[in-house]
């Protein structure tokens, strides 16, 4: 979850030539989650995770969908500073997980479009509880990738790979024992 404080709006009074602050500072809580993506996709009826460019209005609506405060007026978001928007962007791009996937190829079908319904399908297929829909989306993706990797049957090694493994093992043993064969 990301917590951001939106300051009151700064106004300038032409008569008194003074600045003043209108409105109180507001604390908002945001979550980049499957639930947020689902809300956005239901409004725009197109995949959020596609590489297509999103308009400023679409981005603004996604930030609205990320709000988890139930009693917050979403119009307060017009007061977001550039720094706050950058912080939201960094939060969205964050992995939110200690899991790394070194050596695991990222495989997707040709032209496969990822939508919220597809992610929900993956959750059902791997019996991931629906409570996880509120997790950070990248953390949920990590869990899905782990479930996928662990459910795969190990790939059988070919003859050349087995022979190479034996050669490497023999070379290591010869080096350890100081022998020639």
Backbone as ProteinMPNN parsed JSONL, in Angstrom:
{"seq_chain_A": "XXXXXXXXXXXXXXXXXXXXXXXXXXXXXXXXXXXXXXXXXXXXXXXXXXXXXXXXXXXXXXXXXXXXXXXXXXXXXXXXXXXXXXXXXXXXXXXXXXXXXXXXXXXXXXXXXXXXXXXXXXXXXXXXXXXXXXXXXXXXXXXXXXXXXXXXXXXXXXXXXXXXXXXXXXXXXXXXXXXXX", "coords_chain_A": {"N_chain_A": [[0.841, -1.168, 0.0], [0.468, 2.241, -0.708], [0.971, 5.34, 0.791], [0.009, 8.638, 0.572], [0.285, 12.119, 1.118], [-1.768, 14.733, 0.342], [-1.428, 18.038, -0.093], [-3.137, 21.079, 0.992], [-4.807, 23.309, -1.291], [-2.975, 25.892, -2.84], [-3.693, 29.271, -2.948], [-3.867, 32.517, -4.562], [-4.429, 35.767, -3.553], [-5.485, 38.473, -5.242], [-6.174, 41.044, -4.374], [-5.065, 41.403, -1.784], [-2.546, 40.607, -2.282], [-1.448, 38.226, -1.323], [-0.592, 34.839, -0.515], [-2.592, 31.972, 0.194], [-3.749, 29.003, 1.872], [-6.106, 26.747, 0.775], [-8.399, 24.481, 2.001], [-7.839, 21.383, 3.733], [-4.938, 19.318, 4.381], [-4.856, 16.097, 2.891], [-4.8, 12.661, 3.474], [-4.141, 9.909, 1.497], [-4.671, 6.491, 0.588], [-3.297, 4.104, -1.496], [-3.514, 1.312, -3.732], [-1.926, -0.731, -5.973], [-3.37, -3.059, -7.6], [-4.911, -6.208, -8.544], [-7.624, -5.841, -8.259], [-7.872, -3.053, -8.642], [-7.038, -2.848, -11.322], [-9.052, -4.341, -12.504], [-11.321, -2.733, -11.977], [-10.651, -0.477, -13.532], [-10.504, -1.616, -16.122], [-13.154, -2.4, -16.434], [-14.375, 0.009, -16.809], [-13.11, 1.147, -19.101], [-13.037, -0.933, -20.896], [-10.894, -2.254, -22.133], [-7.641, -3.81, -22.26], [-5.662, -3.126, -19.441], [-2.994, -3.716, -18.95], [-1.736, -3.713, -21.387], [0.58, -2.646, -23.949], [-0.212, -0.335, -25.081], [-0.495, 3.216, -25.373], [-1.666, 5.26, -22.772], [-4.138, 7.721, -22.197], [-3.946, 10.932, -20.485], [-6.307, 11.203, -18.997], [-7.111, 8.511, -18.721], [-4.997, 7.508, -17.177], [-5.299, 9.069, -14.891], [-7.81, 8.131, -14.076], [-7.08, 5.521, -13.458], [-5.487, 5.929, -11.208], [-7.495, 6.868, -9.52], [-8.947, 4.477, -9.312], [-7.174, 3.04, -7.806], [-7.424, 3.982, -5.227], [-8.043, 3.164, -1.892], [-9.411, 4.15, 0.202], [-12.56, 4.463, 1.443], [-14.237, 6.63, 1.995], [-13.287, 8.848, 0.68], [-13.16, 11.731, -1.322], [-12.744, 11.508, -4.7], [-12.099, 13.702, -6.233], [-10.173, 15.154, -5.0], [-7.799, 14.398, -6.009], [-6.963, 16.068, -8.065], [-5.264, 17.83, -6.974], [-2.85, 16.584, -6.76], [0.668, 16.543, -6.591], [3.489, 16.847, -8.834], [5.63, 15.386, -7.842], [4.281, 13.548, -6.217], [2.871, 12.103, -8.133], [5.014, 10.963, -9.499], [5.962, 9.354, -7.426], [3.833, 7.57, -7.188], [4.049, 6.3, -9.668], [6.568, 5.041, -9.394], [5.913, 3.291, -7.351], [4.029, 1.643, -8.628], [5.686, 0.372, -10.475], [7.369, -1.054, -8.838], [8.679, -4.168, -7.568], [7.815, -5.338, -5.203], [8.478, -7.653, -3.855], [10.664, -10.205, -2.597], [11.393, -12.222, -4.169], [13.243, -13.591, -6.823], [13.719, -14.263, -10.297], [15.854, -15.578, -11.644], [17.281, -17.058, -14.467], [14.921, -18.178, -15.27], [12.906, -18.348, -18.0], [10.769, -15.834, -19.298], [7.762, -16.665, -20.32], [5.284, -16.235, -22.687], [2.343, -16.668, -24.525], [2.086, -16.236, -28.113], [1.123, -13.029, -28.898], [-0.579, -12.927, -26.718], [-2.929, -11.387, -24.713], [-3.03, -9.852, -21.658], [-5.516, -9.702, -19.361], [-7.645, -8.611, -16.657], [-9.453, -10.667, -16.182], [-8.093, -12.909, -17.156], [-6.017, -13.051, -15.329], [-7.492, -13.556, -13.025], [-8.39, -16.09, -13.773], [-5.936, -17.508, -13.731], [-5.499, -17.374, -11.0], [-7.599, -18.976, -10.064], [-6.933, -21.393, -11.325], [-4.543, -22.055, -10.03], [-5.382, -22.268, -7.477], [-5.255, -19.952, -5.86], [-6.174, -17.856, -3.279], [-8.951, -15.543, -3.428], [-8.581, -13.31, -1.861], [-6.113, -12.37, -2.418], [-6.367, -10.627, -4.49], [-6.137, -8.045, -3.722], [-3.494, -7.639, -3.251], [-0.315, -6.117, -4.081], [0.062, -5.804, -7.527], [2.357, -6.748, -8.92], [3.488, -8.407, -7.026], [1.534, -10.378, -6.848], [1.769, -11.399, -9.45], [4.321, -12.527, -9.186], [3.78, -14.619, -7.402], [2.036, -16.137, -9.0], [3.799, -16.864, -11.07], [5.595, -18.444, -9.631], [3.888, -20.522, -8.785], [3.274, -21.576, -11.291], [5.832, -22.406, -12.177], [6.471, -24.342, -10.236], [4.516, -26.218, -10.697], [5.126, -27.378, -13.082], [6.303, -30.236, -14.841], [9.544, -31.597, -14.449], [11.891, -30.892, -17.016], [13.111, -33.335, -19.192], [16.492, -34.279, -19.545], [18.518, -34.146, -22.447], [20.571, -36.524, -24.375], [23.069, -35.354, -24.978], [23.241, -33.303, -23.079], [23.304, -34.783, -20.679], [25.707, -36.186, -21.067], [27.495, -34.002, -21.104], [27.165, -33.065, -18.497], [28.224, -35.238, -17.053], [30.899, -35.119, -17.998], [31.679, -32.634, -16.933], [31.42, -33.145, -14.199], [33.316, -35.227, -13.863], [35.664, -33.818, -14.549], [35.765, -31.977, -12.47], [36.116, -33.676, -10.267], [38.601, -34.845, -10.926], [40.212, -32.577, -10.727], [39.942, -31.965, -7.985], [41.06, -34.243, -6.801], [43.526, -34.328, -7.896], [44.326, -35.975, -10.017], [44.884, -37.667, -13.233], [43.006, -39.096, -14.517]], "CA_chain_A": [[0.0, 0.0, 0.0], [1.187, 3.508, -0.779], [0.29, 6.43, 1.494], [0.443, 9.942, 0.072], [-0.411, 13.271, 1.681], [-2.039, 15.792, -0.643], [-1.521, 19.307, 0.636], [-4.227, 21.978, 0.613], [-4.549, 24.051, -2.525], [-2.433, 27.224, -2.607], [-4.412, 30.291, -3.72], [-3.296, 33.852, -4.486], [-5.437, 36.816, -3.464], [-4.989, 39.642, -5.978], [-6.401, 42.275, -3.621], [-4.111, 41.534, -0.674], [-1.242, 40.169, -2.775], [-0.966, 37.201, -0.41], [-0.946, 33.448, -0.772], [-3.279, 31.284, 1.288], [-3.992, 27.587, 1.626], [-7.529, 26.393, 0.843], [-8.597, 23.054, 2.233], [-6.884, 20.697, 4.601], [-4.145, 18.241, 3.785], [-5.608, 14.852, 2.851], [-3.971, 11.46, 3.355], [-4.813, 8.885, 0.701], [-4.028, 5.172, 0.54], [-3.442, 3.556, -2.841], [-3.037, -0.059, -3.916], [-1.839, -1.202, -7.362], [-3.779, -4.445, -7.398], [-5.805, -6.789, -9.538], [-8.92, -5.192, -8.079], [-7.781, -1.739, -9.298], [-6.995, -3.091, -12.767], [-10.392, -4.806, -12.878], [-12.201, -1.552, -11.993], [-10.288, 0.354, -14.682], [-10.891, -2.325, -17.349], [-14.612, -2.4, -16.583], [-14.759, 1.334, -17.307], [-12.588, 1.416, -20.445], [-13.259, -2.125, -21.71], [-9.677, -2.614, -22.869], [-6.653, -4.312, -21.295], [-4.811, -2.122, -18.796], [-1.593, -4.127, -18.991], [-1.212, -3.704, -22.751], [1.624, -1.649, -24.164], [-0.775, 0.854, -25.723], [-0.362, 4.451, -24.614], [-2.884, 5.672, -22.097], [-4.325, 9.172, -22.137], [-3.885, 11.445, -19.114], [-7.581, 10.891, -18.335], [-7.083, 7.09, -18.358], [-4.047, 7.365, -16.078], [-5.96, 9.678, -13.738], [-8.855, 7.195, -13.652], [-6.451, 4.371, -12.798], [-5.117, 6.372, -9.862], [-8.763, 6.842, -8.772], [-9.282, 3.071, -9.041], [-6.222, 2.548, -6.811], [-7.763, 4.502, -3.896], [-8.733, 2.177, -1.059], [-10.177, 4.882, 1.215], [-13.948, 4.43, 0.983], [-14.934, 7.894, 2.197], [-12.483, 9.917, 0.094], [-13.648, 12.344, -2.555], [-11.664, 11.352, -5.687], [-11.751, 14.984, -6.849], [-9.002, 15.691, -4.325], [-6.618, 14.002, -6.787], [-6.511, 17.148, -8.952], [-4.215, 18.554, -6.242], [-1.618, 15.781, -6.697], [1.868, 17.213, -7.099], [4.295, 16.063, -9.775], [6.399, 14.446, -7.024], [3.367, 12.478, -5.8], [2.6, 11.275, -9.315], [6.237, 10.169, -9.701], [5.991, 8.353, -6.358], [2.841, 6.562, -7.569], [4.633, 5.558, -10.786], [7.612, 4.168, -8.835], [5.219, 2.25, -6.591], [3.437, 0.721, -9.598], [6.768, -0.386, -11.109], [8.092, -1.809, -7.81], [8.381, -5.605, -7.562], [7.129, -5.64, -3.942], [8.755, -9.047, -3.508], [12.078, -10.571, -2.521], [11.583, -13.329, -5.105], [13.872, -13.296, -8.109], [13.466, -15.322, -11.262], [17.036, -15.773, -12.455], [17.34, -18.27, -15.264], [13.59, -18.619, -15.702], [12.446, -17.536, -19.125], [9.416, -15.281, -19.223], [7.086, -17.215, -21.49], [3.895, -15.885, -22.937], [1.918, -17.081, -25.852], [2.191, -15.167, -29.1], [0.005, -12.102, -28.947], [-1.474, -13.111, -25.584], [-3.267, -10.144, -24.036], [-3.324, -10.13, -20.256], [-6.599, -8.903, -18.802], [-7.938, -8.983, -15.27], [-10.122, -11.975, -16.179], [-7.068, -13.931, -17.326], [-5.308, -13.16, -14.047], [-8.413, -14.286, -12.134], [-8.331, -17.496, -14.201], [-4.706, -18.076, -13.184], [-5.708, -17.541, -9.561], [-8.454, -20.153, -9.889], [-6.178, -22.572, -11.762], [-3.52, -22.372, -9.036], [-6.097, -22.183, -6.195], [-4.815, -18.788, -5.095], [-7.407, -17.273, -2.736], [-9.329, -14.253, -4.003], [-8.096, -12.226, -1.014], [-4.869, -11.886, -3.028], [-6.66, -9.62, -5.509], [-5.774, -6.731, -3.188], [-2.035, -7.536, -3.178], [0.347, -5.374, -5.159], [-0.077, -6.631, -8.723], [3.619, -7.427, -9.246], [3.65, -9.487, -6.05], [0.62, -11.43, -7.287], [2.401, -12.02, -10.615], [5.41, -13.386, -8.697], [3.165, -15.836, -6.866], [1.532, -16.918, -10.14], [4.96, -17.445, -11.755], [6.11, -19.521, -8.78], [2.936, -21.641, -8.902], [3.447, -22.147, -12.618], [7.122, -23.108, -12.228], [6.434, -25.517, -9.359], [3.56, -27.206, -11.206], [5.665, -27.96, -14.308], [7.127, -31.437, -14.678], [10.913, -31.27, -14.851], [12.221, -31.219, -18.393], [14.075, -34.421, -19.287], [17.721, -33.854, -20.217], [18.896, -34.904, -23.636], [21.817, -37.303, -24.255], [24.228, -34.456, -24.986], [23.275, -32.606, -21.789], [23.737, -35.754, -19.675], [27.135, -36.429, -21.303], [28.207, -32.801, -20.674], [27.122, -33.049, -17.042], [29.214, -36.238, -16.614], [32.239, -34.593, -18.273], [31.944, -31.569, -15.954], [31.587, -33.782, -12.892], [34.607, -35.923, -13.886], [36.726, -32.813, -14.535], [35.797, -31.427, -11.114], [36.704, -34.698, -9.378], [40.029, -34.938, -11.24], [40.871, -31.385, -10.18], [39.946, -32.084, -6.531], [41.948, -35.333, -6.385], [44.835, -34.139, -8.505], [44.66, -37.128, -10.872], [44.734, -37.421, -14.662], [41.962, -39.908, -15.121]], "C_chain_A": [[0.892, 1.239, 0.0], [0.346, 4.569, -0.083], [0.88, 7.741, 1.01], [-0.379, 11.024, 0.761], [-0.534, 14.329, 0.596], [-2.277, 17.071, 0.139], [-2.735, 20.102, 0.165], [-3.82, 22.792, -0.606], [-4.073, 25.469, -2.196], [-3.131, 28.214, -3.544], [-3.721, 31.628, -3.539], [-4.429, 34.861, -4.512], [-4.874, 38.068, -4.125], [-5.126, 40.932, -5.183], [-5.362, 42.474, -2.531], [-2.689, 41.15, -1.078], [-0.604, 39.131, -1.842], [-1.42, 35.821, -0.878], [-1.688, 32.906, 0.439], [-3.51, 29.831, 0.88], [-5.477, 27.312, 1.819], [-7.641, 24.888, 1.035], [-7.5, 22.471, 3.098], [-6.064, 19.7, 3.801], [-4.95, 16.947, 3.909], [-4.624, 13.698, 2.663], [-4.768, 10.427, 2.564], [-3.979, 7.609, 0.718], [-4.352, 4.552, -0.812], [-2.905, 2.136, -2.885], [-3.09, -0.402, -5.401], [-2.121, -2.692, -7.307], [-4.639, -4.923, -8.561], [-7.182, -6.147, -9.454], [-8.947, -3.822, -8.763], [-7.801, -1.883, -10.81], [-8.378, -3.491, -13.267], [-11.377, -3.645, -12.947], [-11.938, -0.706, -13.24], [-10.747, -0.307, -15.981], [-12.404, -2.359, -17.529], [-15.102, -1.053, -17.103], [-14.353, 1.517, -18.774], [-12.747, 0.243, -21.408], [-12.111, -2.406, -22.669], [-8.631, -3.029, -21.841], [-5.749, -3.203, -20.753], [-3.337, -2.438, -18.985], [-1.014, -4.189, -20.396], [-0.171, -2.591, -22.886], [1.085, -0.385, -24.822], [-0.679, 2.064, -24.791], [-1.71, 4.832, -24.016], [-2.941, 7.194, -22.031], [-4.183, 9.637, -20.689], [-5.17, 11.153, -18.328], [-7.608, 9.428, -17.881], [-6.137, 6.845, -17.18], [-4.661, 7.913, -14.791], [-7.052, 8.75, -13.195], [-8.258, 5.948, -13.003], [-6.025, 4.746, -11.38], [-6.37, 6.416, -8.975], [-9.136, 5.406, -8.39], [-8.366, 2.479, -7.973], [-6.579, 2.972, -5.387], [-8.514, 3.432, -3.107], [-9.5, 2.832, 0.09], [-11.614, 5.018, 0.71], [-14.654, 5.776, 1.082], [-14.204, 9.082, 1.582], [-13.121, 10.425, -1.184], [-12.531, 12.256, -3.597], [-11.263, 12.658, -6.371], [-10.541, 15.638, -6.186], [-7.727, 15.373, -5.116], [-6.133, 15.092, -7.738], [-5.408, 17.968, -8.288], [-2.929, 17.748, -6.119], [-0.448, 16.556, -7.294], [2.587, 16.285, -8.078], [5.109, 15.015, -9.012], [5.533, 13.268, -6.58], [3.055, 11.544, -6.958], [3.807, 10.403, -9.631], [6.344, 9.06, -8.659], [5.004, 7.219, -6.661], [3.392, 5.693, -8.694], [5.71, 4.591, -10.299], [6.983, 3.013, -8.069], [4.622, 1.206, -7.529], [4.519, -0.175, -10.197], [7.555, -1.254, -10.129], [7.703, -3.283, -7.848], [7.613, -6.03, -6.322], [7.344, -7.084, -3.499], [10.261, -9.268, -3.441], [12.4, -11.688, -3.511], [12.247, -12.835, -6.379], [13.676, -14.497, -9.017], [14.653, -15.494, -12.19], [16.992, -17.096, -13.189], [15.988, -18.788, -15.717], [13.146, -17.749, -16.86], [11.024, -17.043, -18.888], [8.695, -15.73, -20.475], [5.654, -16.73, -21.541], [3.581, -16.338, -24.336], [2.021, -15.932, -26.829], [0.931, -14.31, -29.1], [-0.974, -12.244, -27.789], [-1.677, -11.78, -24.866], [-3.67, -10.493, -22.611], [-4.387, -9.152, -19.782], [-6.833, -9.352, -17.365], [-8.612, -10.349, -15.203], [-9.126, -13.116, -16.347], [-6.301, -14.134, -16.019], [-6.192, -13.881, -13.027], [-8.434, -15.772, -12.494], [-7.095, -18.171, -13.622], [-4.856, -18.317, -11.679], [-6.557, -18.786, -9.279], [-7.674, -21.428, -10.219], [-5.148, -23.002, -10.723], [-4.076, -22.331, -7.61], [-5.51, -21.104, -5.276], [-6.08, -18.117, -4.571], [-7.672, -15.873, -3.303], [-8.93, -13.072, -3.118], [-6.826, -11.609, -1.604], [-5.118, -10.85, -4.118], [-6.312, -8.218, -5.03], [-4.269, -6.582, -2.984], [-1.533, -6.607, -4.268], [0.404, -6.309, -6.365], [1.206, -7.387, -9.061], [3.912, -8.56, -8.267], [2.751, -10.662, -6.413], [1.192, -12.153, -8.51], [3.546, -12.938, -10.198], [4.857, -14.699, -8.17], [2.655, -16.732, -7.994], [2.691, -17.59, -10.877], [5.553, -18.595, -10.955], [5.202, -20.743, -8.879], [3.1, -22.345, -10.242], [4.735, -22.963, -12.695], [7.091, -24.391, -11.405], [5.482, -26.593, -9.883], [4.05, -27.882, -12.494], [6.427, -29.241, -13.983], [8.535, -31.089, -15.154], [11.188, -31.734, -16.286], [13.314, -32.291, -18.403], [15.303, -33.928, -20.068], [17.984, -34.756, -21.418], [20.211, -35.635, -23.422], [23.038, -36.405, -24.176], [24.357, -33.703, -23.663], [23.762, -33.535, -20.674], [25.239, -36.008, -19.824], [27.956, -35.229, -20.837], [28.245, -32.713, -19.15], [28.135, -34.047, -16.464], [30.641, -35.736, -16.834], [32.621, -33.524, -17.246], [32.218, -32.158, -14.572], [32.937, -34.51, -12.803], [35.76, -34.934, -13.824], [36.869, -32.211, -13.139], [36.469, -32.41, -10.159], [38.198, -34.859, -9.629], [40.78, -33.761, -10.65], [40.974, -31.485, -8.646], [40.962, -33.12, -6.061], [43.337, -35.233, -6.97], [45.267, -35.311, -9.385], [44.446, -36.755, -12.336], [43.633, -38.272, -15.259], [41.494, -40.984, -14.318]], "O_chain_A": [[1.943, 1.262, 0.64], [-0.852, 4.684, -0.338], [2.096, 7.935, 1.032], [-1.583, 10.87, 0.964], [0.458, 14.762, 0.01], [-3.212, 17.166, 0.933], [-3.291, 19.845, -0.903], [-2.636, 22.94, -0.906], [-4.682, 26.163, -1.382], [-3.159, 28.027, -4.76], [-3.074, 31.873, -2.521], [-5.289, 34.816, -5.391], [-3.908, 38.655, -3.638], [-4.285, 41.823, -5.302], [-4.834, 43.574, -2.363], [-1.744, 41.343, -0.312], [0.603, 39.148, -1.601], [-2.454, 35.655, -1.525], [-1.445, 33.328, 1.57], [-3.469, 29.484, -0.3], [-6.043, 27.598, 2.874], [-7.031, 24.117, 0.295], [-6.39, 22.997, 3.178], [-6.439, 19.294, 2.702], [-5.641, 16.729, 4.904], [-3.736, 13.751, 1.812], [-5.908, 10.107, 2.902], [-2.755, 7.644, 0.846], [-5.511, 4.48, -1.222], [-1.962, 1.794, -2.171], [-4.156, -0.371, -6.017], [-1.235, -3.493, -7.008], [-5.035, -4.149, -9.433], [-7.833, -5.937, -10.478], [-9.943, -3.47, -9.395], [-8.494, -1.136, -11.502], [-8.822, -3.037, -14.321], [-12.185, -3.576, -13.874], [-12.87, -0.272, -13.917], [-11.316, 0.359, -16.846], [-12.89, -2.348, -18.66], [-16.136, -0.986, -17.767], [-15.148, 1.983, -19.591], [-12.604, 0.417, -22.618], [-12.31, -2.743, -23.836], [-8.722, -2.643, -20.676], [-5.152, -2.443, -21.516], [-2.521, -1.533, -19.16], [0.102, -4.677, -20.575], [-0.07, -1.71, -22.032], [1.848, 0.543, -25.093], [-0.773, 1.931, -23.57], [-2.749, 4.739, -24.669], [-1.925, 7.863, -21.836], [-4.286, 8.829, -19.766], [-5.117, 10.886, -17.127], [-8.075, 9.132, -16.781], [-6.449, 6.058, -16.287], [-4.554, 7.296, -13.731], [-7.194, 8.606, -11.981], [-8.862, 5.377, -12.096], [-6.19, 3.952, -10.454], [-6.308, 6.04, -7.805], [-9.588, 5.155, -7.272], [-8.742, 1.516, -7.304], [-6.083, 2.376, -4.43], [-9.496, 2.866, -3.588], [-10.164, 2.144, 0.865], [-11.852, 5.622, -0.336], [-15.585, 6.035, 0.319], [-14.488, 10.224, 1.942], [-13.568, 9.643, -2.023], [-11.474, 12.86, -3.411], [-10.216, 12.726, -7.015], [-9.951, 16.566, -6.74], [-6.693, 16.01, -4.91], [-4.985, 15.042, -8.178], [-4.698, 18.715, -8.961], [-2.0, 18.183, -5.439], [-0.563, 17.149, -8.367], [2.315, 15.086, -8.13], [5.261, 13.886, -9.478], [5.992, 12.126, -6.566], [2.985, 10.328, -6.779], [3.652, 9.236, -9.992], [6.769, 7.949, -8.976], [5.304, 6.05, -6.42], [3.218, 4.474, -8.674], [5.757, 3.444, -10.744], [7.468, 1.883, -8.134], [4.702, 0.009, -7.252], [4.284, -1.366, -10.404], [8.332, -2.108, -10.556], [6.552, -3.62, -8.124], [6.838, -6.985, -6.377], [6.483, -7.668, -2.84], [11.031, -8.606, -4.136], [13.564, -12.056, -3.67], [11.87, -11.806, -6.939], [13.489, -15.618, -8.545], [14.478, -15.55, -13.408], [16.699, -18.135, -12.597], [15.924, -19.753, -16.48], [13.023, -16.533, -16.711], [10.187, -17.762, -18.341], [8.976, -15.24, -21.569], [4.914, -16.809, -20.56], [4.446, -16.383, -25.211], [2.041, -14.771, -26.42], [-0.18, -14.81, -29.28], [-2.092, -11.732, -27.865], [-0.714, -11.128, -24.462], [-4.546, -11.328, -22.39], [-4.189, -7.938, -19.798], [-6.278, -10.356, -16.92], [-8.369, -11.111, -14.268], [-9.294, -14.177, -15.746], [-5.978, -15.264, -15.653], [-5.71, -14.712, -12.259], [-8.489, -16.62, -11.604], [-7.183, -19.275, -13.084], [-4.398, -19.332, -11.154], [-6.261, -19.553, -8.363], [-7.743, -22.416, -9.487], [-4.906, -24.197, -10.555], [-3.312, -22.357, -6.646], [-5.303, -21.323, -4.083], [-6.983, -17.832, -5.358], [-6.745, -15.126, -3.615], [-8.94, -11.934, -3.587], [-6.504, -10.455, -1.319], [-4.167, -10.253, -4.622], [-6.202, -7.297, -5.84], [-3.807, -5.513, -2.584], [-2.228, -6.342, -5.249], [0.759, -7.479, -6.228], [1.146, -8.553, -9.449], [4.52, -9.563, -8.642], [3.162, -11.816, -6.299], [1.111, -13.378, -8.599], [3.728, -14.006, -10.782], [5.398, -15.767, -8.456], [2.825, -17.95, -7.945], [2.584, -18.753, -11.267], [5.967, -19.604, -11.525], [5.681, -21.866, -9.039], [3.067, -23.573, -10.311], [4.736, -24.079, -13.215], [7.627, -25.415, -11.83], [5.634, -27.765, -9.54], [3.448, -28.857, -12.944], [7.117, -29.318, -12.966], [8.703, -30.373, -16.141], [10.773, -32.815, -16.702], [14.32, -32.165, -17.705], [15.182, -33.262, -21.096], [17.709, -35.955, -21.398], [20.895, -35.413, -22.424], [23.949, -36.666, -23.389], [25.469, -33.49, -23.18], [24.546, -33.121, -19.821], [25.964, -36.044, -18.83], [29.011, -35.412, -20.231], [29.264, -32.321, -18.58], [28.827, -33.734, -15.495], [31.498, -35.902, -15.965], [33.746, -33.509, -16.748], [33.129, -31.723, -13.867], [33.623, -34.42, -11.784], [36.74, -35.179, -13.12], [37.985, -31.964, -12.683], [37.297, -32.015, -9.338], [38.979, -34.992, -8.688], [41.879, -33.934, -10.122], [42.003, -31.121, -8.079], [41.645, -32.918, -5.057], [44.233, -35.98, -6.577], [46.459, -35.603, -9.481], [43.91, -35.693, -12.653], [43.364, -38.149, -16.454], [40.611, -41.73, -14.74]]}, "name": "protein", "num_of_chains": 1, "seq": "XXXXXXXXXXXXXXXXXXXXXXXXXXXXXXXXXXXXXXXXXXXXXXXXXXXXXXXXXXXXXXXXXXXXXXXXXXXXXXXXXXXXXXXXXXXXXXXXXXXXXXXXXXXXXXXXXXXXXXXXXXXXXXXXXXXXXXXXXXXXXXXXXXXXXXXXXXXXXXXXXXXXXXXXXXXXXXXXXXXXX"}
